[in-house]
Amino acid sequence: MRIGIAGITGRMGQLLIEEVRAANTTLAGGITSPGSAKPAPAGVPLLGDIAALAAASDVVIDFTHASTTIAHAKTLAAARKSWILGTSGLSLEAEAVVAEAAKTIPVVYASNFAAGVNLVLALAEKMGAALPAETYDAEISDTHHRQKVDSPSGTAIGIGRAVAAGRDSNLEDHMVSGRDGHHGARKTGAIGFSAMRAGQVVGEHTLLFASATEHIVLTHRAFDRRAFASGAVRAALWLQGKPAKLYDMMDVLGMH
């Protein structure tokens, strides 16, 4: 298997290189994130664009920027190359284009590739089903490093979607984010979000269910981005030979 890396000079790039090499598979090369002037690590081919990377690869691992996702989806689908997508902050339009690409190529799209986070997602859905919205308020908070550009995080939104799925509803109908001023009393069934951006926190996510009589709190803390990189490479290896479909990390982990 030849693995290409989109965003090879970014925060995840070096870790992905190390994990690809540790998996004894072929590193086909990479492309830089938009606006990056960083050189590629020594010994790694730096290719011109996503089309060149697709031509050189069997599967592309993509941790770039939400603005590239639509173009990457169309290019990889046309090239019939598999795709591991970890870019966060996608619009509904971009997610629709990803889903369309998955009709042609196998895609693993996940808000977070760490095994622990995906266990949290599974638990969040079960808790959403067991703790009724009429009596348990759901709140999700995320903390990340000061350079993160999107808020709430993709993982936080994924947790919210899991809670909503457990309640047989859609997150878009219940999401409350960015409270400020006199916003009125909380609506029943609302799923609240808050975000903190400070220092160099890799990632921390907390789900709180609060009733009049008890609180239940579920927290995941990431201390090393390698958890995301190793999960993404694991997904790439798992995807080999799979039919065209939109998969997620729970498929990779055998949790569906």
DAQUI-V390439 format. One record per residue. N is the residue number from 1. RES is the residue in one small letter. SS is DSSP state (a for helix, b for strand, c for the rest). NEAR is the number of other C-alpha atoms within 8 Angstrom. Layout:
# DAQUI-V390439
n res ss near
N RES SS NEAR
N RES SS NEAR
This chain:
# DAQUI-V390439
n res ss near
1 m c 9
2 r b 11
3 i b 16
4 g b 16
5 i b 16
6 a b 15
7 g c 14
8 i c 15
9 t c 15
10 g c 10
11 r c 5
12 m c 12
13 g a 11
14 q a 11
15 l a 10
16 l a 14
17 i a 10
18 e a 8
19 e a 11
20 v a 13
21 r a 10
22 a a 7
23 a c 7
24 n c 6
25 t c 10
26 t b 9
27 l b 11
28 a b 12
29 g b 13
30 g b 14
31 i b 15
32 t c 13
33 s c 12
34 p c 6
35 g c 4
36 s c 7
37 a c 4
38 k c 6
39 p c 5
40 a c 10
41 p c 7
42 a c 4
43 g c 4
44 v c 9
45 p c 8
46 l b 9
47 l c 9
48 g c 7
49 d c 7
50 i a 11
51 a a 9
52 a a 9
53 l a 18
54 a a 15
55 a a 7
56 a a 10
57 s c 13
58 d c 11
59 v b 14
60 v b 15
61 i b 15
62 d b 12
63 f c 11
64 t c 12
65 h c 10
66 a a 11
67 s a 5
68 t a 8
69 t a 12
70 i a 10
71 a a 7
72 h a 9
73 a a 11
74 k a 10
75 t a 11
76 l a 16
77 a a 12
78 a a 7
79 a a 9
80 r c 8
81 k c 14
82 s b 12
83 w b 14
84 i b 14
85 l b 11
86 g c 14
87 t c 12
88 s c 10
89 g c 9
90 l c 10
91 s c 7
92 l a 6
93 e a 7
94 a a 11
95 e a 9
96 a a 8
97 v a 11
98 v a 11
99 a a 9
100 e a 8
101 a a 13
102 a c 13
103 k c 10
104 t c 10
105 i c 15
106 p b 16
107 v b 15
108 v b 13
109 y b 11
110 a c 9
111 s c 10
112 n c 11
113 f c 14
114 a c 10
115 a a 9
116 g a 7
117 v a 10
118 n a 12
119 l a 8
120 v a 12
121 l a 11
122 a a 9
123 l a 8
124 a a 13
125 e a 14
126 k a 10
127 m a 10
128 g a 15
129 a a 12
130 a a 7
131 l c 9
132 p c 9
133 a c 12
134 e c 7
135 t c 8
136 y c 10
137 d b 14
138 a b 13
139 e b 11
140 i b 15
141 s b 12
142 d b 14
143 t b 12
144 h b 14
145 h c 12
146 r c 9
147 q c 5
148 k c 7
149 v c 4
150 d c 7
151 s c 7
152 p c 11
153 s c 11
154 g a 11
155 t a 9
156 a a 13
157 i a 9
158 g a 10
159 i a 13
160 g a 12
161 r a 10
162 a a 13
163 v a 14
164 a a 13
165 a a 13
166 g a 14
167 r c 11
168 d c 7
169 s c 8
170 n c 9
171 l a 11
172 e a 5
173 d a 6
174 h c 9
175 m b 11
176 v b 9
177 s b 8
178 g c 6
179 r c 6
180 d c 5
181 g c 4
182 h c 4
183 h c 6
184 g c 4
185 a c 4
186 r c 5
187 k c 5
188 t c 7
189 g c 9
190 a c 12
191 i b 13
192 g b 10
193 f b 13
194 s b 11
195 a b 10
196 m b 8
197 r b 10
198 a c 9
199 g c 7
200 q c 7
201 v c 11
202 v c 10
203 g b 11
204 e b 12
205 h b 13
206 t b 11
207 l b 13
208 l b 12
209 f b 12
210 a b 11
211 s c 9
212 a c 5
213 t c 5
214 e c 6
215 h b 8
216 i b 7
217 v b 8
218 l b 8
219 t b 9
220 h b 10
221 r b 7
222 a b 9
223 f c 7
224 d c 6
225 r c 10
226 r a 8
227 a a 11
228 f a 10
229 a a 13
230 s a 11
231 g a 11
232 a a 12
233 v a 13
234 r a 9
235 a a 12
236 a a 13
237 l a 8
238 w a 8
239 l a 11
240 q c 7
241 g c 4
242 k c 7
243 p c 6
244 a c 10
245 k b 10
246 l b 11
247 y b 10
248 d c 9
249 m a 13
250 m a 9
251 d a 9
252 v a 11
253 l c 7
254 g c 6
255 m c 6
256 h c 4
